[in-house]
Amino acid sequence: MAKDTKKKPAKRPALPLPQGVPAKSKAKKPPKAVRKVEKRVLTPLAVNPGGGDATVLDRLWETVEQRRVSGDVTQSHSARLMARGTAKVAQKLGEEAVECVIEAALGHRPETILESADLLYHLMVVWVDAGIRPEEVWAELRRREGISGIAEKAARPKGIVRAARTSKLP
């Protein structure tokens, strides 16, 4: 059998683009399933004025606590995460915090909202894992109301500075 001897024409080198003209991206589109999720997740958020309040955090904590008690790692992300141990729970909180910081620093408002929700969820998982009830945190926030942040930090015990191994706490 004879080989096809036709040669493909040589590609010409690309001409330089004028300054300020973006090059065409040759990146492939993500899979359809990913595009559908991105479309659902990254659509503008509709907020019902007066329809949301902080009690959702109490309900979220209750849900995470129920999942911890059930221990069903096959059906519950919360249970699965806590089953992996406190270090993993804390690591996930840190990852979500970094993602939230990045989106906020980039000025991506919708993504910052989404990452904030992830951050709050993972904070609730940390609380449940540590045996902290929301009322304890709310009480601490109430205690701090009306106190300057500078004065509150200055009044903290010096043991915190020793534990942090630095005197450069903000």
C-alpha positions in Angstrom: 0.0 0.0 0.0 1.5 3.4 -1.0 1.8 6.1 1.5 0.0 9.4 0.9 2.8 11.7 -0.2 0.8 14.9 0.0 2.4 17.4 2.4 0.5 19.7 4.6 1.2 23.3 3.9 3.7 24.8 6.4 2.2 27.1 8.9 3.2 30.7 8.6 4.7 32.2 11.7 2.1 34.4 13.5 2.5 38.1 13.1 2.9 40.2 16.2 -0.3 41.7 17.4 -0.6 45.4 18.0 -0.2 46.5 21.6 -3.5 46.2 23.5 -5.0 43.5 21.2 -5.4 40.3 23.1 -4.3 37.0 21.5 -6.9 34.4 20.7 -7.0 31.8 23.4 -6.6 28.2 22.1 -7.8 26.8 25.4 -10.4 24.1 25.1 -13.9 24.6 26.6 -14.4 22.8 29.9 -16.6 19.8 29.7 -20.4 20.4 29.4 -21.0 19.2 33.0 -18.5 21.8 34.3 -20.0 24.6 32.2 -23.5 23.8 33.5 -22.3 24.0 37.1 -20.4 27.2 36.5 -23.4 28.7 34.9 -25.6 27.7 37.9 -23.0 28.8 40.5 -21.8 32.0 38.8 -25.1 33.5 37.9 -25.9 36.8 39.6 -27.4 36.2 43.1 -31.0 37.3 43.6 -31.3 38.7 47.1 -34.7 39.0 48.7 -34.4 42.2 50.7 -35.4 41.4 54.3 -35.6 37.7 53.4 -32.2 36.7 54.9 -30.9 36.9 58.4 -28.2 35.4 60.6 -30.5 32.7 62.0 -29.5 30.7 59.0 -26.1 30.2 60.8 -27.9 28.7 63.8 -29.8 26.3 61.4 -26.6 25.5 59.5 -24.9 24.6 62.8 -27.8 22.4 63.8 -27.7 20.6 60.4 -23.9 20.0 60.7 -24.4 18.7 64.3 -27.1 16.3 63.1 -24.7 15.0 60.4 -22.0 14.6 63.0 -24.3 12.6 65.2 -25.5 10.4 62.3 -22.0 9.7 61.2 -23.2 8.7 57.8 -20.0 9.3 55.7 -21.7 7.9 52.6 -24.4 10.6 52.5 -23.0 13.6 54.3 -20.1 15.7 53.3 -20.0 17.2 56.9 -19.8 13.7 58.5 -17.1 12.6 56.0 -15.1 15.7 56.7 -15.3 15.3 60.5 -14.4 11.6 60.2 -11.1 12.6 58.6 -10.1 14.4 61.8 -9.8 17.9 63.3 -6.6 18.7 61.3 -8.5 18.1 58.0 -11.5 20.1 59.3 -9.2 23.1 60.1 -7.3 22.7 56.8 -10.6 23.0 54.9 -11.5 26.2 56.8 -8.1 27.7 55.9 -8.5 26.8 52.2 -11.9 28.4 52.1 -10.6 31.5 53.9 -7.8 31.8 51.3 -10.2 31.4 48.4 -12.5 34.1 49.9 -9.6 36.4 50.3 -8.4 35.9 46.8 -11.8 36.7 45.3 -12.2 39.7 47.5 -8.8 41.0 46.6 -9.6 40.6 42.9 -12.8 42.5 43.4 -15.0 39.6 42.3 -18.1 40.4 44.3 -20.4 37.4 43.3 -17.5 34.9 43.8 -16.7 36.6 47.1 -20.3 36.0 48.2 -20.1 32.3 47.2 -16.7 31.8 48.9 -18.1 33.6 52.0 -20.9 31.0 52.2 -18.3 28.2 51.9 -16.2 29.8 54.6 -19.2 30.1 57.0 -20.1 26.5 56.3 -16.6 25.3 57.1 -16.5 27.5 60.2 -19.7 25.8 61.4 -18.0 22.4 60.8 -15.0 23.6 62.9 -17.4 24.7 65.7 -19.2 21.4 65.7 -16.0 19.4 65.6 -14.7 21.5 68.6 -17.9 21.3 70.5 -18.6 25.0 70.2 -22.2 26.1 70.2 -23.1 29.3 68.2 -24.5 30.9 71.4 -21.0 30.9 72.8 -19.6 32.9 69.9 -22.6 35.2 69.8 -22.1 35.9 73.6 -18.4 36.8 72.9 -19.5 39.1 70.1 -22.1 40.8 72.4 -19.4 41.2 75.1 -17.2 43.0 72.6 -19.9 45.4 71.3 -19.0 49.0 71.9 -15.3 48.1 72.7 -12.6 49.5 70.5 -10.9 46.7 68.6 -7.6 48.3 69.6 -8.5 48.3 73.3 -9.8 44.8 73.1 -6.6 43.4 71.6 -4.5 45.3 74.0 -6.4 43.7 76.9 -5.8 40.2 75.7 -3.6 38.0 77.9 0.1 38.0 77.1 -0.1 34.2 76.8 -1.6 34.7 73.4 1.5 36.6 72.3 3.8 33.8 73.7 1.7 31.1 72.0 1.9 32.9 68.7 5.7 33.3 69.1 5.5 36.8 68.0 4.9 40.2 69.4 3.6 41.5 66.1 0.0 40.8 66.5 -2.1 43.4 64.8 
